[in-house]
């Protein structure tokens, strides 16, 4: 009898069984072991492959899917990403690859790869001292043309601030001495649904699965910051740009944020390699967990069976 393939699902929901993605994977006839990267490690005298992977013993998974990398110190995060790099070096398909995760977590790397691929994204500056940031702000910012400060490693709209002058720059001790500044993209002059809006597109395995417009009462439009979601078409220029953005950073699964500039053209803001889709699911009938699971299984080369 042919053994069912087994994959590792790295998730923050490991203790709860892995959540809907695990269930969606197992509906396709694939065994899925949910575990946290916190529980993994290295033992050069243990399993032949040298890794400690709870639930796998001496064997390697047929593939690995990364839904969550726990935060921590620089050393802890380096070690956790090292597990993913080791799996990839051992020939295990990993989605997303550790390189893609690193490019997305580091907003500067995302900006570089978008620029390198010729994709539209707001002008960005990155520097590691207050004097350089001050010079950029004095030259580029003003009340009518502010910049946006973003934490280099940030998500869900936390830590964002508009910078219209030097007084609005956070002090170095608050930002670990690192400044990521981006040209603020204001809303188009008019349009339905409120002035502050942007788009999130969920991309998996080279195609857009779902899209939504996010309408906010202020310029930060993340759903967890109180924005309202509305369904949006999964085709057209924004979706095409989202697919291109995911490819630019090498991500099989990505949540891509876009915004229209004052000329009505789309600009790519960010690419998230471990996206949530609760807001998207609220405005779409498609089972997104199943669609994501299917796309990831296809990308890892595993045969997708009928839903059971």
Beta strands, then each sheet from edge to edge (+ up, - down):
strand 1: 6-10
strand 2: 31-35
strand 3: 41-42
strand 4: 51-52
strand 5: 63-66
strand 6: 93-95
strand 7: 124-127
strand 8: 147-150
strand 9: 161-163
strand 10: 179-183
strand 11: 196-204
strand 12: 207-216
strand 13: 228-232
strand 14: 253-260
strand 15: 266-272
sheet 1: 2+ 1+ 5+ 6+
sheet 2: 3+ 4-
sheet 3: 7+ 10- 8+ 9-
sheet 4: 13+ 12- 11+ 14- 15+
end
